[in-house]
Amino acid sequence: MHVLLVITAGLLLLGVFLLLGWLWGASAAGVALAARGFVPAWLLLAGVNMWVGVQHAGYGVREEAPILLLVFAVPAAVAAGVLWWLSRS
């Protein structure tokens, strides 16, 4: 359940990034820049989630690494899809 909540939070954060990119740039270029900026920010936050799982929840790094990959990959793939969709228009 926690994994789904973190992925949902990542998707919501991507939405915030895209909205701010649209408001700031008022064009597809601003939204694309926001999507590109989201990926490293989300990697950092997913890494913090992994660190919390290892340090405070008692999981090992080997147990948390696949979770990190899943938690990072889903919102990052959606961001990549947004970039692909913007490049088509």
C-alpha positions in Angstrom: 0.0 0.0 0.0 2.9 2.4 0.8 4.3 1.9 -2.7 1.0 2.9 -4.3 0.8 6.0 -2.1 4.4 7.0 -3.0 3.7 6.4 -6.7 0.5 8.5 -6.4 2.4 11.2 -4.7 5.0 11.2 -7.5 2.3 11.5 -10.1 0.7 14.4 -8.2 4.1 16.1 -7.9 4.5 15.6 -11.7 1.2 17.4 -12.1 2.3 20.2 -10.0 5.6 20.5 -11.9 3.7 20.5 -15.2 1.2 23.1 -14.0 3.9 25.4 -12.8 5.8 24.9 -16.1 2.7 25.8 -18.0 2.0 28.9 -15.8 5.6 29.9 -15.9 6.4 29.3 -19.6 2.8 29.5 -20.9 3.9 27.2 -23.7 4.8 23.6 -24.5 8.5 24.5 -23.9 7.7 25.5 -20.3 5.9 22.3 -19.7 8.7 20.3 -21.3 11.3 22.0 -19.1 9.2 21.2 -16.1 8.9 17.5 -17.0 12.7 17.4 -17.5 13.2 19.1 -14.1 10.8 16.6 -12.4 12.9 13.6 -13.2 16.0 14.4 -11.0 13.8 15.9 -8.3 11.8 12.7 -8.2 14.9 10.5 -8.2 16.1 12.4 -5.1 12.8 12.0 -3.4 12.5 8.3 -4.3 16.1 7.9 -2.9 15.0 9.5 0.3 12.0 7.1 0.5 14.5 4.2 0.1 16.8 5.7 2.8 13.8 5.9 5.2 12.9 2.3 4.4 16.4 1.1 5.1 17.2 3.3 8.2 13.9 3.4 10.0 11.7 0.5 8.7 14.5 -2.0 9.0 14.6 -3.2 5.4 17.8 -4.1 3.6 19.1 -2.3 0.6 18.6 -5.4 -1.5 14.9 -5.4 -0.5 14.4 -1.7 -1.1 16.3 -1.5 -4.4 13.5 -3.0 -6.6 11.0 -0.8 -4.7 13.1 2.3 -5.5 13.1 1.3 -9.2 9.4 0.8 -9.3 8.6 4.0 -7.3 10.9 6.0 -9.5 10.1 4.4 -12.9 6.3 4.9 -13.0 6.2 8.7 -12.6 9.4 9.1 -14.6 7.8 7.1 -17.4 4.7 9.3 -17.3 7.0 12.4 -17.5 8.8 10.8 -20.5 5.4 10.2 -22.1 4.5 13.8 -21.6 7.8 14.8 -23.3 7.1 12.5 -26.2 3.6 13.8 -26.6 4.9 17.4 -26.5 7.5 16.6 -29.2 4.8 15.3 -31.5 2.9 18.6 -31.5 
